[in-house]
Amino acid sequence: MTVHLFGAVSSPSCANFALKQTAEDNEGKADSSALNTIRHNFYVDDCVKSVPDENQAISLVQNLKKICATGGFKLTKWTSNSRSVLASLPVEEKAKEVKNIDLEKDELPVERALGMRWDVESDTFFFDITPKQQPVSRRGILSVLNSVYDPLGFLSPVMLTGKLIQQELCKINCGWDGEIPPALASKWSEWQKDLHGISDFRIERCYKPVDFDVTDPQLHHFCDASESGYGTVSYIRFTSGSKPPHISLVMGKARVAPLKVVTIPRMELTAAVLAARIDNMLRKELGLQISDSFFWTDSTSVLKYILSDTQRFKTFVANRVSVIRDLTQKSQWRHIKTDLNPADNASRGMRADAFLKERCWLNGPDFLAKCEADWPKLSTQPLVLSDSDSEVKKTVVAFATTVHEDPLTRFIESFSSWDKLIRSTAWLLKFKGTLRHLIQLKKAGTSHSASVKSECVGQAAI
């Protein structure tokens, strides 16, 4: 086959395999950075890649076009936040929005990058939220919630508030198209009005400033839980010589609490597991040499569970502590006060207007911009888990005793009547006498032993 059907179930897999095979076929013949871009920066038919300078970007574009052409792939619809890169491209290969603009005067347009709204001129991500009018029902609310595309969780605190309304409808067993209670309908109406204000939210696409030579990138994960939900937020911290550290939001995550009531310490531990898994994922996907990861929680119970090496926990805690210990080191976990923890917003939810004013969520807590010596520290008291904690398995001490029962008493209690006891005792005494008589005959060597033995066996079988 020289072509493949468009729209077949297998088509995406075949196309992706062919693209990766093109990179393998050019191994050792083409630029390694371009080959790595094909392997790791393509999603279906889209490629998103960031490079340090314009000359490197222009070179990368040319190399990608040459390599992909060997496999029958023609790369088009290019766009960039660099006017020099756009100027180096033929007009027919540019994206439709940038084909006819004046690169010296006109502003660069708004594009989509893997579903995210990207303002190319300011190089920022933003959200253009215009949900369709939906009926005020459980089905309509779910439709509006799913219409907000936020894969990196930048809007997690705001979205949690809407999810909590949906959860309330689940608790009261409201039908998918049934009328919802007036109180929840009012909350939903207010939340939708707030949602329009999110259009003012902007976040830098690039994690680090221009001309910032990174020497020590770190990941900092904050986790928290409440009765409403639990969540995490992750930041990347760059240092560069004598310059102040630079902090950027990488990812947020907020989830509603399960319908089944769970204790706050267990919820906090679940949030810690989520933070550990996100760290594992980000280390693979960021493509950076992360020097270290730090995990911050305001729950001393979670720290006690993680740091304990002696106690045995109940199944729920034991399983989650095992995951945390597999993915992280005990020394990576730190304590932070609740009022400094940005993940508190993800676990409780926020109104949109308060979210836009909250800079801690976007920039991280202030102490991250300071040296490590100024970071929060736990009190000098050791984190020792008490044996009275409800999650610690209680030690059960068992004592075994042996009761020596009188054999005669046991024999007597085996019969239900006095008559049966007398008869059985008589047979046993007769049997005993017969055995003694056999022994005497055997010693005397008489020939009557065989017949007597037969009689004895017959008596015993009665």
N, C-alpha and C positions, 0 to 999 in steps of 0.2 A: 504493500500500500504506500502510495506517495502522498495521499491526503487523508484527512480524518473528518468524520461527520461532525458538523457543528450542532451542539445540543444533545449529543448522546451522553448517557450517564457516565461513560468511561472517558469522555473527552477531556475534562479537566486533569485527570490523572495522567493521561497520555501526553498532554501538552506540557505538564509540569515535568514529567520524566524526560521528555525530549529536551527541555531547557537545561535541566541538570546534566544531561548527557553531553550537551554542547560544551558545558564547562569542563567536563571530564576529558572530552576529546582534545581540548585546547590546553590541557595541563602541560606546563613546561614550554609552551609556544607563545603564550600571551601574558600580559601583566597580571601578577597574582592578586592585586587589589580588585581588579575588574572581575576575575574569576570568583573571588570571595563574595563580591557584590551579587553576582548571579546566584550563588548558592544560598545566601542568607538574607538578601534584601528585596527579593521579588515575592509578591503575594498575588498569585494567579497571573494577571497580565499587567500588574502595576509594580513599579520600582520606586522606592523612596530611599535616598541615600544622602548623608551629610558628610562633607569633607572640610578640612581646615581652611583652604584658600581657593581662590578662583581658578588659578592655573591648574591646580590638581583636579578641580571639577571639570574643566574643559578637556583635560587629558583623559579623565575617566569616561566622559561621554563618548569620545571618539573610540576608545578601546572597547566599550560595551557594544557600540554599533558594529564594529568589525567582528567581534567574537560571535555575537548573536546572528550576524548575517551568514556565518558559516553553517549554522544550523537551520537556516531558512526563516529566521525571525527578523522582522524589520521594526526597529524601535522608533516610535513617533510620539507626537503630542507632548513634547518636552516643555517643561516650565522650570523656573528657578527664581530664587530671590536675588540673584546676581544678574545685573544687566549685561555684564561682560560675557557671562555664559550664554545668555539668550542671544547676544549679538553674534556669537560664534556658530550658531545653528542656522541651517537653511530654513527659509520661511515655511516650506511645505512640511517640515518636521516639527514645527512648534505647535503648542496647544492652540486651539481655536481662539481663546481669549487673548493671547499675546501676539497673534500674527500681525495685526494691523495697528498696534500701538507704537507711539514714538518713544523709543527707549531713553531719549534724552529729556523728554518733557512729561510724558504721561505717567500716571501712577500705574503700578502693576496691579492686576485684578485679583479677585478672590477666587481661590481654587479649592478643590477637594483633595485631601490626602488620606487615602484609605477610609473614606467616609467622614473624616473630620474637616470642618471648615477652616481653611488656611488663608489668612490675609497675607498675600505674598509681599506686599509693600512694607508692612510693619513686621513681617515674619513672626506672626502670632497665630495661635489657634483661638477660635471663638465659637459660639453657639448661636445659630439662627433658629430660634425655636418658634415655630408657627404651627402648633398642633391643629389638626382638623377638628371641627365641631363634632363632639361625640355626646351621646345621651348620658345623663348622670346616672349611670348604673355600674354594676361591678364590671361588666364587659367593657363599657366605655372608658372607665377609669384605667383598666389594664391596657387598653389600646393607647391612651395618652402617655402612660408611663413608658411603654415600650417604644414610643415614637421618638424619645429623646436618646440619641445615639451618643453614648459617652463611654467608650471602651476602656479608657484609662482612669475613670472614676474621678475626674476633676470636680464634678458636681455632686459627689456622693452625699454630703450633708443635706443638700436641698432635696435630692431624690428620695432620701430615706423618709422624709416627712410624708411624701406622697405614698410611699410603700406602706407606711403605717396605717394610712386610711384604708388601703386595700386589705390589709391584714385584719382590721377591725370588722370589715364586712365578712371576712371568712369566719371570724369567731362567732358572729351572730347568725351564720348559715344563710346569708342573704343570697337570693337567686341571681344568676348571671344577668338577667334582664329585668329583675324585680326592682321596685322602688326602694331607695335607700333611706335610712332615717334622716330627718331634717338636720340634726346636729352634724352628722357626717357630710351631708350635702353642702352645708355651709362651710365646713372646713375645706372641702374639695374646691369650692368656688374661690375661696381666698388663696389656696395654693396655686391654682391656675393663673390667677391675676399676678401673683408674685413671680411665676415662672417667666413671664414676658420680660422681667427685668434682668434675666440672666444674659440677655443679648449684650449687656455692657461688660460682661466678664471676658477678660483676655489673659492669655498665658503665653509666655515666650516659648517658641518651638525649640530653640537651641538651649541646651542645659547650661552652657558656659558662655561668658562674655567673649567678645573678640579680643585677640591678643592676650589670652589668658592661658599660660602654659601650665597645664595640670601636672602636679607632682604626687599628689596623694588623694585619689578619689575614694570616698567612703560612702556607704549606704547607711541611712538611719531610718529605722522603722519604729513607728509609734502605734501602740495598740490599746484599745479600751473597750469596755462593755458597760451596758446599763440594762435596766428592765425592758427598754424599748428595742435595743439592738446591740450590735457589736461591729467594730470596724478597725481598719488600719489605714495609715497614710505613710508613704515612703518618700524620702528626700535623698538627693545625692549632694554630697559636700565636696567641693573642690578647694584645694589650696595651691598657691603658686608663690613660692618664695616669701617675700615680705608683704605681699598684697593680702588684704583681708580675705577670709574664706568666702566662697560664693555658694549659696544654697539654692537648689531648684527642686520644685515638686516633680516627682516622677509618676506616682500612681496613688490612687486612693481606692478604698473599698468599704462599702457599708452594707450590712445585712440586717434584716429584722430578726428579732429574737424568735425562737421556735414557739409554736402554739403551746406545746407542752411546757409547763413551768420548769425552768432550770435555775439553779442557784447562781448568784452573781459570781462567786469564785469560779464556777464551771464555765460561765460565759466569758469571763476574763481569760481563762485558759484556752478556750476555743479561739478567741481573738489572737492570742499568742501563737497558736498553731498556724493561723492564717498568715501572720506576719512572717513566720519562718518559711512557709511555702512560697510566699511572694519574693522573699530574698533569694531563694533558690532559683526561681524563674528569672528574676531580673539579672542575676549574675550571668546567666546563659545568654539572655537576649540583648543586653546593652552593648556587648562587644567591647567592654572596657576592662582593664586590669584593676579590679576593685581591691584596694589594699585591705579593707576590713569592713565588717558590718556590725552595727550596734542595734540593740533592741531595747526599747523603752516601754515600761509599763508602770502604772500607778498602783498596781495590786501587789502588796507584799506576799499575799497568799500564793500567787503565781510564782514569784521568785523562790519561795520556800519549796514549792513542789519541784521546780526545775533544779534547784541546788541540792536537794536532799539525795543522799546516797544510801541511807540506811532504812528509811521507812518503806513499807509496802502499801500501795494505794489501791483503792477500789478500781474496778475495770475502767470506768469513764476517764478518770484522771490518769491512770496508768498508761492507757493507750495514747493519750495526747502528750504526756510527758515523754513517752518513748519517741514519738515523731519529732518533738522539739530537740531532744538530745541527739537524734540521728542527723538533723539538719544544721544544728548550731552547736556552739561551745558554751559552757556555763559562764565563762568570763565575758561573753558578749552581751549579757543581759544586765540592764541598768534600771534603776528606780527613778521616777520622775513624779513630781507633785501633779495633782489633777488639774490645777489651774494653769499649768504649763504644757499640758498634754494636748496637742492639736487633734489627736484621734478622738477626743471627747466630743468634738463636733460630729464625727462620723457615727458615733454610737447613740447620739441623742437627736440628731437632726437639727436643721436650722431654717429660718425663714430666709427668703432670697435677699431681702434688703440687708439683713444682718450678715449674711454670707459675703456680700460684696464689700462690706466694711471690714470684715475679718481678715487681717493680713497674716495672722499666724498660720492659717491653713495654706496659704499660697507660698509664704516665705519660710515657714518653719519657725520654731521658737527662737528667741533672740540668742540663747546661749550657744547655738550651733555656730554662730558667727564669731565666737570667742575661742580661745585656746582650750585644749582639753582639761587643763588644770582648773578652769572655771566652770566646768560642767557640773550639773547637780550630782550630789553624792548622798548615799544612804547613810543613816545614822550609824554610829559606831557599834550599836548593838548587833550581835550576830543574828542572822536569819535562821533560827532554829524552829523547826516544825514541831508543834506539841503533839503528843500521842493522843490527846483528846480531840484532835481535829476530826471532823465527821468523815473526811475522805481517807483517813488512815485506817488500814485494816487492823482490827483488834487481835492481839495475840491470845490464843486459847490454850490453856494448860490443862492437859488431861491426866487424870490419875487412874491407874489400874489396880484393883484389889482382887485378891483370890479368897474366896470363902470356902473353907474346908467343912463340908457337910458330913454328918455321921452316916455311914453306909446303911446301918440298920434302920435308922429313921427313914432314909430314902426308900428302902425296900418295903417298909410297912406302908408308907404313903402311896405306893404304887398300886394298891388294891382298893377296890371300892367297897368291899364288905369283909366282915370278920371271918365268915365261912371260907371265902376264897383264899384268904391269908393262911388259914389253918391247913387247907388241902395242899396248897402250893408248898408250904413249909415241910409238910410230911413227905411229899415227893422229893424235895431237895435233900432231906435227911436220908431217905432211902437210897437216892442216887449216890450220896456221899459214902454210905456204907458199902455199896456195891463196888465203887472205885477202890476203896481200901482193901476189899476182899480180893480184887484182881491183882493188886500190887503184891499181896501176900502169896498168891498162887504163883505169880511170875518168879518171885524169889525162890519158892520151893521147887519150881520146875515141873509142876504137874501137868498132865495132858488135858485137864478139864478147863483150862483157861479160855480155849476158843469158844466153847459152848456158853460159858459164863459171860464172856464178852458180848456174845450175840444177845443174850438175855438183857445185858446192861444197855446195849444200844436200843433194843426194843423198848425198854422202860423209859429211856430218855426221850424217845420219839413220841411217846403217848401224849 
